[in-house]
């Protein structure tokens, strides 16, 4: 259950009353992320997200912002993705007004102090260095490049050292003014609260915020010929691989069918990948699959870390499991996957932050909100035949992509394995 109000300036407020909880979570979603950036702006969404925590007119330093929330036992954080940026705070219910004041202050009155910018530029450069030093993170970047070549979806959200070094304060403020607009913002609040009280509080807090200019859109993704293999040689104990296929957009009618198929393939310790490749073959410690859904594209990705000498064996074993998905899923396995999916979803909804994220994330990306019961009904209705159809449609050899990071020569002929 939720309530929605659109304020006069276009900002959407979504609330969910959770009478059993003593916390309240406020999440602010901005409908922009790395796919909205030009090549010259690469990393600006993430840079801005960092800077909003570094000081405002009222709270000039990052310590004052964090300290205000932590002094009442609360948590404050943010994140940047490819199609949205989020700022959130979770506090005891009695401190709701303070949390709202801090978040709105960050959003509407950031200082963008030149000294803070230069300091944070170095911090982000170190963040880029850290991710490049982590093979498991690096291989996920490489698979994105193979899935969406030459498109912002294929770029690292953080940008590159070169693009981050070139971003000026003026460029950041221009981007902020073009994307951080009330009609491109959703505020989601969950906890032991009442909708009308929240509407009054949020309206008063952001009454001065108006749309200043038309908002630039993002470039649509159009599939095009791409490389199928990328190997990055790195001195590490393991070879890290991502094996991927193009998936489905966020609003595709078969989206939940693909999600369930991926649960069967590689979610949890009773999934096919885990049982066959870790438990029975003993070839990996970590292996799983996951899906990504964007506005006009998507992906299915299998990740594994493996001893280099076993790399080809593991790739073949993963491909074998992908192929088997084209066969009819036994009813017992289908039932287990449905219960796992529903159970994980229900457990998430016990936390006020997750409820706010569930509601606000759907609203900012799709403009519509499916309830928990609606999603459960969709999952329950999926048939084995539908799983088989989507597997046969999407799991094809000519669409396979493979990225590897580890002590593997860059010219290792792995592409010959990419057949189904």
N, C-alpha and C positions, 0 to 999 in steps of 0.2 A: 504494500500500500504506500502511495506517495501522493503529494500534492504539488502542483506546479503553478507558479505565477510569473507572468512576463511583466517586468516593470516598464515604466514609461520610456526609459532610454533603451529598451530592447534586451536588457539583461534578463536571463531566465533563472528563476530560483526554484529548486526542487528540494522538498523536504520529506523525510520519513520519520515517523514517530516510533521510537523503540522504548516503551515504558519500563522495560526490565533493566535497562542499562543506566549507569550513573555517569557515563561519559557522553561527550558530544564531539562530533567530528565535522569540521568545515573543510570542504574541498572546493577550490576554485579552478575550473577548467578553462583554458584559453584555446580556441580552435586554430592553433598554429603550431608548427613543428618544423623539422628539418626539410620536409618535402616542399615547403612554401618558400624556401630560400633559393636565390640564384647561386651560381657557382661562386661568385665573388662574395656572397653573404654566408657561405657554408660555415655552420657552427654558431651563427648569430643567435638563434633561438635559445640554445644551451647557454651561451655566454650571458644573455640577458637574464635567464633564470638564475644563474649564479649571482648576478649583480643585485637583483632585487632583495637578496638576503644580506647585502653588505652595508646598507644604511639608508635611512630616510631623513626627511627634514626633522621629524619628531624624535627619531632614534638614529643618531648619526653613524653608529657603528654596528658591525655584525654581532658583536658581543651584546649590545643592548637589545637587539632583536631576539636573539636566541635566549638571552638571560631573562627577558620578560616572560617568555613562555616557560622556560625551565624552572623559574622561581616558583611556579605554581604546579610543578610536576607534569607539565604538558610536553608534547612532542610537536615539532614543526619541521617540515621538509618540503622538497619539491622534486620535480623530475621533468625531463624533456623527452618526448618521443618523436616519431616521424610525422604524426598528424595532430598532436596535441601537446600542450604544456600544462602542468598541474602544480598547484601549491596547496598544501594541506596542513591542518593543525588539529590535534586531538587533545582535549583537556577535560577535566572534571566539569560537570554540568554548570557548577556555580561560576566558572571562569569563562563562560561562553563569550560574554561581551568583550573581555580582554582579548581573546583569541581573534574575534572578528575585527577588532580595532587594529591589531598588529597586521593581519593579512591585508586588509584594505589599505592601510598605511604603506605597506610594501608595494602594493599594486599601483596605487595612484600617486605616490610621492617618493619614488626612488631618487637617490642623489646622483648616481652615475658619476661619482667623484673620480677625477682623472687618476688620482693615486690608487684608488681602489681598482680601477679598470686595469692599470698596468700590473698591479699585484695579482689580480685574478687571471690576467692573461698568462702569467707564469704558472699559476696553479693549474689552469686548463692544459697548458703545454705538458705539465707533468702527468696529468690525467691521460693524455694521449700516449705519452711514453709508457705509462703503466699498462695500458691496454695492449700496446704493441709487444710488451714483454710477456704478456699472458697469452699463451697459445690458444687456450680455450676461448678467450675473447676475440683474438685476432682472426680465428677461423670463421667466426660468425660474421665478421666484417667482410671477409673475402667471399663468403657465399652470397651475401647481399649484392656484391658487385656483379657476380655471375647471374643472379636472378633478375636484376634491374640495371643492366649496363647503360651507362651514360645518362642515367636519370637520378634525381635527388633521392628516390627511395633506395638506391644502391650505394649512397654515400654514408659514411659514418656520421651519426647524429652530432658528434662533438666537432666535426670539421677536421681539417688537417692543420699541421703546424703552420703552414704557409697562410692558409685562409684566416686562422685565428690571429696570426701576427699582423695581418693587413687590416683587420676590422677597426674602424675608427669610432670614436664616441658619437660622431654625427650619424654614421651609418646605423649604429645601434638605436639611437633615438628615432631615426626615421622609420626603422623597422617596427619599433615599439608603437609609434603613433599610427602605423598602417595596419597593425594586426591586433594590438591590445585595445579592443573596442568593446563597449558593453554588449552590443548585439552579436559579438563573437565570444561571449563569456557565459558560462553556466556556473552558478554557485549551488552546490549540493550540501545539505546539512542533515545529519542523522543523529539521533539520540533521544533522550527524554524531553522532547521539545514540542511546541505547538506551531503549526504552520503560520498562522496569522501573526504571532509574535515575531517569528523569524522574518516574515515579509516586511514588517514595520522596521525591524532593526537593520536589515540589509538595505532597505530603501533609504533610510536616514543616513546610513554610512556612505552610500555611493551617489547621493543626490546630485553631486556636482559633476559627475562623470557623464560625458556626452560623446556621441560619435562625431569625429572631427573630419573624416575624409573617407572616400570609398575604400573598401578593403581589397587588396590584390588577391587573386585566387592562386591555385597551384596548377602546375602543368600536369595534364592527364598522362597516364602511363599507356604506351602503345607497345605491345610485344615486338621485338625485333631480333634478328639473328644474333647469337651470343656464343662466346666460348663456353665449353662444358667443363673445363678443368682448370684449376688454379692451384699450384703447389708453391708454398713459401718455405724455403729451407731454413730451419732454425735448430740450434743445438739444444735439444731438450730430451728428457727421458722417454716421453711418449710422442707418438704422432696423433694429432687431433684432427678429426675429420667431420665435415658436414656434408651430408648427401641430401640433395633437395630436389623438389619438383614444384612447378608453379601450382598455386592453390586457387582459392576462391575469394572474391570481394566480401566485404562485411555484410552486405545486404543480399547476397545470393541466396536463393531459396534452399539450396542444398548445403548451406554453410554448416548447420548443426550435424548433418549427416557426415560431412568430412571430419568435423571435430570428434565425433564418436569413433570413426574409423581410426583416427590417430590415437585415441585412448587405447583401443585394442592393440595397435601396433607398438606403442612405446610409452605409455604413462603408467608409472607404478611398478612395483616389484613382481607383479603377476602378469605383466604385459608380455607379448610375444618376443620382443627384442631382448628384454631382460632375462626371461626364462631360457630362451634358446642360446643367446650369445654370451651371457654372463654365467647363468647357473649351469647349463649343460656343457658348454664348450670352454668356459673359464677364460675367455679371451679378453675381457674388459672388466674394469671396475665401474665405470660410468657410461651409461648408454640410455638415451631416451629420444622421443620424438615430440614435436610440437608444431602447431600451426600459427600462422600470422594472417590476419585479415585487415586489408586496407580498403580505402573507399572504392578503388577500382582495380585491385589486384590482391594477391595473396600468395602464400607458400606453405609447403609441408617440408619439414626439415628433420633429419635424423642426425644427432650428434653422438660421437663416441671418442674416447681416448684409448689408445691401444699401443702395445709394444710395436715398434717399427717393423720387426720381422713378420708380424701377424697382420699387417695392414691389408694386404690383398685378400687374405682369408676373411677378415671381418667385413670388408666391402662386399665380397661375394655373399656372405651370410645375411647381410642387411638386404641386399637385392633379392635374395631368396624369400625373405619375409615380406618384402613389398609385393613380390609376385603372388604369394599365397593369399594376399588380401583380395585378389580378384576372384577367389573361390568363395563359396557360400560360407558365411560365419556360422558356426554351430549355435543353436539357440541358447545353450547354457553360457557360452562366452558372450553372446550379445546381451543377455540379461545382466551378467556381471558388469560389463562395461557401462550399461545404463545406470546401474545402481552406484557404481563408482563416480560417474559424472554427476549424478544428482546429489549424492552424499557430499562430495567435495564442495559443490555449490551451496548446499544448505549450511554446511559448517562455516563457510566464509561469511555468510549473512548474519552470524552471531556477533560480529564486530562492527561497531558504528562506522569506522573508517571504510571498511569494505562495502557497506551498504551505500554510503555516500559515493564511493567510487563506481559502484555498479550503476547507480541512477545517473549520475552526472556524466560518466563516460559514454553511456548510450545516447544521452541527449545531445552532447556536443558533437558526436560523430555522425549520428543518424537522424537526429530530430525526433526520435520516437523511443519509447521505453517499454521493453518487454518485462513483465513481472516474473518473479521466480516461478509461480505456478504455470505461467504460459510457457516458459522455457522447459520446465519439467514435462509438460504435456507434449511439447515438440519432441523431446528426447524419447519419451515413452512410445510415440507413434512411429519411430524409425524402424524399418524392417530390414531383415537380412538381405533381401533382394535390392533394396535401395543402397545398402553398403556396397554390394557387389557391383552395381551399376556405376557408382561414383568412383570406385577403385579402377574399374576397366576404362573409365573415361579419362582419368587423370594420371594413372600410373603407366606411363609409356616411356620406352627407352630413349626416344629422341628428345625428351624434355629433361632428362636427368642432368644435374649439375653436381660437381664434386669439388670441394675445397679441402686442402690438407695443409697443416702447419706442423713442422717437426723435422727430424733428421732424415729427410727424404730428398733425394736429388730432384731438382726442378724439372728435369727431363725424363723422370720415371714414367714409363708408358702405362699409366693407369686408365687412360681414356678408353682403352680397348675393353675394360671391364664394364663400361656403362651401357649395358644392354639388358633388356628384359624379355 
